[in-house]
Amino acid sequence: MLEQLVKKQIQEQSAICYIVVHGGLKMQMHWPVALKKGAQGTAPEDFAPLDTKATWQAMEKCYEKGDKTKAIGISNFSVEKTKALLSYAKVVPAVNQVECHPMWQQKKLHDFLYSQGIHLTVSLLLY
């Protein structure tokens, strides 16, 4: 059973997504932002406070149980947001999924993630 906070995040903010990998789940904090329940856009009034620390700690509990969650990661986190997460994380994110392409290579982010043992994966395909 998933931790209650993770369930709450999914229901209220859609901040977490799941991807099936190798017979288990990869849990990923999809955006470092939260929207108010029922928000229809991304205007300033649509944003809600996001407790990244509590969300990450709940994801760590799911990972530590070892039954279904095989990896936990982040998406769209900058160097600064990743550093903040690493300051309290017991489990280092396996991946940071971001937009990256020849016109926006994100070298600073790539270099930082590499130095921390975090895999950078691209969220957009080139056509």
C-alpha positions, 0 to 999 in steps of 0.5 A: 500500500502506498503511503498516505501522503503520496496518495494525497499528492496524486489526488490533489496535485498530480505531482507524481507519475508512475512508469512501469519498469522491469516488473516494478514501478518507477515513481517520479515527482513530475514537476516541482510545482503544485496546482490547486485542485480544479485549476484549469491553467497555470496562472499565478492564482492556480498554484498551490504550495508544494511540500517537496520534502514531505512528498520526497520522503513519502516516495522514499518510504515506498521505495524502501519497502522494496515491493513495488517501487523499484526507482524514484526520480524527479522531473523538470528540476533545476540544479538549485531545486535538485541541490535542495532535494539532495540536502534532505534526501536519504535516497538519491534520485535515479533520474531527472527527466527534463527537456533537452535538445541541440538548441537547449543542451542544459550542460550545467544541469547535465554536469551537476547530475553526472557529478551526483550519480543522477541520470539525465533523461530527455522528455522530448523526442526529436522529429 
